[in-house]
């Protein structure tokens, strides 16, 4: 099937699901469709590698075809801390492995099995495993980037800005070259249950934790996001600037909270700029 037809199919699904912003119930259909057209032929994929003792503490590695040592990108999925898994985002692994990155997709424990801070602790633990083992899979642990979408963006950012998480794993913020947060809830009223009983917003939201020596950030918002307001990125951007942390922002027009991920698929990169923006951001970091 030609790329043109893939593009048509993806946007037909978007249209059928109610317009440019995909309905939340259609997110799984979207990802399944994208994954159907994300071919990993020629890539070495290593699945379900444990980074901890729990059955959810597993990750997948997508190795580039090129010989040599490669920069590393770790992707943390979203799903309101309650759903989805690394396998739903095969297209991310394929897309960035084709671009020359050792790409790692992680699982983490979900609510209601756990509450905050367990899912952030798992994220930090996965970062530690990748940092320690990247060289075993042709990765360069000195050029390691972190990317998350939605709840995964929260996990990623919170793991870096809150001093409780990285040091517990023997890591520091300067171990990472950059952070890409996509449609992340960085400053929302914390959800009862997921964040415990009567959680304190200033204690559990990343915007209120920013401090210290942090790597550069790229914050991505979806123009038609009706689930996570773009003001989250605005507030985090300001907090990072106040901390003198380098930060760039970009808004993808006309797409919603979940379908913004279409723009990271390799086969749609000719129609969108976000994938190249992410690559440019990582490549320019010293």
C-alpha positions as CSV (number, residue, x, y, z in Angstrom):
1,X,0.0,0.0,0.0
2,X,1.3,3.5,-0.9
3,X,1.9,6.1,1.8
4,X,-0.8,8.2,0.2
5,X,-3.3,5.5,1.0
6,X,-2.1,5.1,4.5
7,X,-2.6,8.8,5.0
8,X,-6.1,8.6,3.6
9,X,-7.0,5.6,5.9
10,X,-5.7,7.3,9.0
11,X,-7.6,10.5,8.4
12,X,-10.7,8.6,7.4
13,X,-10.7,7.0,10.9
14,X,-10.2,10.5,12.4
15,X,-13.2,11.9,10.4
16,X,-15.4,8.9,11.3
17,X,-14.6,9.3,15.0
18,X,-15.9,12.9,15.1
19,X,-13.6,15.4,13.6
20,X,-10.0,16.5,13.9
21,X,-9.8,15.7,17.6
22,X,-10.2,11.9,18.0
23,X,-12.6,10.7,20.6
24,X,-11.0,9.1,23.6
25,X,-12.7,5.8,22.8
26,X,-11.2,5.7,19.4
27,X,-7.6,6.1,20.6
28,X,-6.9,2.3,20.6
29,X,-8.3,2.0,17.1
30,X,-6.0,4.8,16.0
31,X,-2.9,3.2,17.5
32,X,-3.8,-0.3,16.2
33,X,-4.1,1.2,12.7
34,X,-0.8,3.0,12.9
35,X,1.0,-0.1,14.1
36,X,-0.4,-2.1,11.2
37,X,1.6,0.1,8.9
38,X,4.7,0.3,11.0
39,X,6.9,-2.4,9.6
40,X,9.9,-3.4,11.7
41,X,11.5,-5.6,9.0
42,X,15.2,-5.2,9.2
43,X,15.2,-3.9,12.7
44,X,16.2,-6.0,15.7
45,X,13.4,-5.9,18.3
46,X,13.9,-7.3,21.8
47,X,10.7,-7.5,23.7
48,X,9.7,-7.9,27.4
49,X,13.0,-7.3,29.0
50,X,12.5,-6.9,32.8
51,X,13.8,-3.8,34.5
52,X,12.3,-4.8,37.8
53,X,10.7,-7.8,39.6
54,X,7.0,-6.9,38.9
55,X,5.4,-8.3,35.8
56,X,4.6,-4.8,34.5
57,X,8.2,-3.7,34.9
58,X,9.2,-4.6,31.3
59,X,10.5,-2.8,28.3
60,X,11.1,-3.3,24.5
61,X,14.2,-2.3,22.6
62,X,14.2,-1.3,18.9
63,X,17.7,-1.3,17.5
64,X,18.7,0.7,14.4
65,X,20.0,-1.2,11.4
66,X,23.1,0.9,11.1
67,X,26.3,-0.3,12.7
68,X,28.0,1.6,15.4
69,X,26.9,3.2,18.7
70,X,23.6,5.1,18.7
71,X,21.9,7.8,20.8
72,X,19.1,6.5,23.0
73,X,15.4,7.5,23.2
74,X,13.1,6.2,26.0
75,X,9.4,6.6,25.4
76,X,6.8,6.5,28.2
77,X,3.2,5.9,27.1
78,X,0.1,7.7,28.4
79,X,-3.4,6.5,29.3
80,X,-4.5,8.4,32.4
81,X,-2.2,6.1,34.4
82,X,-4.9,3.4,33.9
83,X,-4.5,1.8,30.5
84,X,-2.4,1.1,27.4
85,X,1.0,-0.7,27.2
86,X,4.3,-0.4,25.4
87,X,3.1,-2.7,22.6
88,X,0.5,-0.1,21.6
89,X,3.3,2.2,20.6
90,X,5.3,0.0,18.3
91,X,5.1,2.8,15.7
92,X,7.2,5.0,18.0
93,X,9.9,2.3,18.3
94,X,10.0,1.7,14.6
95,X,10.0,5.4,13.7
96,X,12.9,6.5,15.8
97,X,14.9,3.3,15.4
98,X,14.8,4.0,11.6
99,X,16.2,7.5,12.5
100,X,19.2,5.9,14.1
101,X,18.1,5.9,17.8
102,X,18.2,2.9,20.1
103,X,14.5,3.3,21.0
104,X,13.1,1.9,24.3
105,X,9.4,1.6,25.1
106,X,8.5,0.9,28.7
107,X,5.6,-0.4,30.7
108,X,4.9,0.7,34.3
109,X,2.4,-0.3,37.0
110,X,-1.1,1.2,36.6
111,X,-4.0,2.3,38.8
112,X,-5.8,0.8,40.6
113,X,-3.1,-1.7,41.3
114,X,-0.9,1.2,42.4
115,X,-1.2,4.9,43.2
116,X,1.2,7.8,43.0
117,X,4.2,7.7,43.3
118,X,4.6,4.1,42.1
119,X,4.2,4.9,38.4
120,X,6.8,7.6,38.6
121,X,9.1,5.3,40.6
122,X,8.8,2.7,37.9
123,X,9.6,5.2,35.2
124,X,12.8,6.3,37.0
125,X,13.7,2.6,37.5
126,X,13.3,2.0,33.8
127,X,15.6,5.0,33.0
128,X,18.2,3.5,35.3
129,X,18.1,0.1,33.6
130,X,18.5,1.8,30.2
131,X,21.3,3.9,31.4
132,X,23.1,0.8,32.8
133,X,22.5,-1.5,29.8
134,X,22.4,0.8,26.7
135,X,25.9,-0.2,25.6
136,X,24.7,-3.9,25.5
137,X,22.3,-2.9,22.7
138,X,24.5,-0.5,20.7
139,X,23.3,2.5,22.6
140,X,25.3,5.4,24.0
141,X,24.2,6.1,27.6
142,X,25.9,9.5,27.4
143,X,23.4,10.6,24.8
144,X,20.1,9.6,26.3
145,X,16.8,11.4,25.7
146,X,13.4,10.9,27.4
147,X,10.0,11.3,25.7
148,X,6.5,10.8,27.1
149,X,2.9,11.4,25.9
150,X,0.1,12.5,28.3
151,X,0.4,10.6,31.6
152,X,3.8,9.3,30.3
153,X,4.9,12.9,29.9
154,X,3.9,13.6,33.4
155,X,5.9,10.5,34.6
156,X,8.9,11.6,32.7
157,X,8.9,15.2,33.8
158,X,8.1,14.4,37.4
159,X,10.9,11.9,37.6
160,X,13.3,14.6,36.6
161,X,12.0,17.7,38.5
162,X,11.1,16.0,41.8
163,X,14.3,15.2,43.9
164,X,12.7,12.0,45.3
165,X,12.9,9.9,42.1
166,X,16.2,9.9,40.2
167,X,18.5,9.9,43.2
168,X,16.6,6.8,44.6
169,X,17.9,5.0,41.5
170,X,21.4,6.4,41.6
171,X,20.7,8.9,38.8
172,X,20.9,12.6,38.4
173,X,19.2,15.0,36.0
174,X,22.4,15.6,34.1
175,X,22.5,12.0,33.1
176,X,20.0,12.9,30.3
177,X,20.5,15.2,27.3
178,X,16.9,16.3,26.8
179,X,13.2,15.8,27.5
180,X,10.3,15.8,25.1
181,X,6.9,16.1,26.7
182,X,3.8,15.7,24.5
183,X,0.4,16.8,25.7
184,X,1.4,16.3,29.3
185,X,-0.8,17.1,32.4
186,X,1.8,19.1,34.3
187,X,-0.5,21.2,36.5
188,X,-4.0,19.7,36.8
189,X,-6.2,19.1,39.9
190,X,-4.8,15.7,41.0
191,X,-7.2,12.9,40.6
192,X,-8.5,11.3,43.8
193,X,-7.5,7.7,44.0
194,X,-4.7,7.8,41.4
195,X,-2.9,10.4,43.5
196,X,-4.2,9.2,46.9
197,X,-6.8,10.8,49.1
198,X,-7.0,14.6,49.0
199,X,-3.7,15.0,47.3
200,X,-1.8,18.3,47.5
201,X,-1.5,19.8,44.0
202,X,1.8,21.5,44.8
203,X,3.3,18.3,46.0
204,X,2.3,16.1,43.1
205,X,2.3,18.4,40.0
206,X,5.6,18.9,38.1
207,X,5.1,22.7,37.6
208,X,5.5,23.2,41.3
209,X,8.6,21.0,41.6
210,X,10.9,22.6,39.0
211,X,14.4,23.4,40.4
212,X,18.1,22.7,40.0
213,X,20.1,21.7,37.0
214,X,17.8,20.3,34.3
215,X,18.4,19.2,30.7
216,X,16.7,21.1,27.8
217,X,13.0,20.5,27.3
218,X,10.8,20.4,24.2
219,X,7.1,20.8,25.1
220,X,4.5,19.8,22.5
221,X,0.8,20.7,22.6
222,X,-2.0,19.6,20.4
223,X,-4.1,22.4,19.0
224,X,-7.4,20.7,19.4
225,X,-6.6,18.9,22.7
226,X,-9.9,18.7,24.7
227,X,-8.4,16.4,27.4
228,X,-5.2,18.2,28.5
229,X,-5.2,21.9,28.1
230,X,-2.2,23.5,26.4
231,X,-2.0,25.8,29.5
232,X,-0.1,22.9,31.1
233,X,2.8,23.4,28.7
234,X,2.6,27.2,29.1
235,X,2.9,26.9,32.9
236,X,5.7,24.3,32.7
237,X,7.5,26.5,30.1
238,X,7.4,29.5,32.5
239,X,8.6,27.4,35.5
240,X,11.5,26.1,33.4
241,X,12.4,29.6,32.2
242,X,12.3,30.9,35.8
243,X,14.7,28.0,36.6
244,X,16.9,29.1,33.6
245,X,16.3,25.7,32.0
246,X,16.4,25.8,28.1
247,X,12.9,25.1,26.8
248,X,11.3,25.1,23.4
249,X,7.6,24.8,22.6
250,X,5.5,23.8,19.6
251,X,1.8,23.4,19.0
252,X,0.5,20.9,16.4
253,X,-2.6,22.5,14.8
254,X,-5.9,20.8,14.1
255,X,-5.1,17.5,16.0
256,X,-6.3,16.3,19.3
257,X,-4.8,14.7,22.4
258,X,-4.3,11.2,21.0
259,X,-4.1,11.8,17.2
260,X,-1.1,14.1,17.7
261,X,0.8,10.9,17.9
262,X,0.2,10.3,14.2
263,X,2.8,13.0,13.5
264,X,5.5,10.8,15.0
265,X,4.8,7.9,12.6
266,X,7.6,7.6,10.1
267,X,5.3,7.1,7.1
268,X,3.4,10.3,7.8
269,X,6.5,12.5,8.4
270,X,6.2,13.9,5.0
271,X,2.9,15.5,6.0
272,X,3.8,16.8,9.4
273,X,6.9,18.5,10.9
274,X,6.8,17.2,14.5
275,X,8.9,14.1,14.0
276,X,11.6,16.2,12.4
277,X,11.3,18.8,15.1
278,X,11.9,16.2,17.7
279,X,14.9,14.8,15.8
280,X,16.3,18.3,15.3
281,X,15.9,19.0,19.1
282,X,17.8,15.9,20.0
283,X,20.5,16.3,17.4
284,X,21.4,19.8,18.4
285,X,22.1,18.9,22.0
286,X,25.8,18.9,22.7
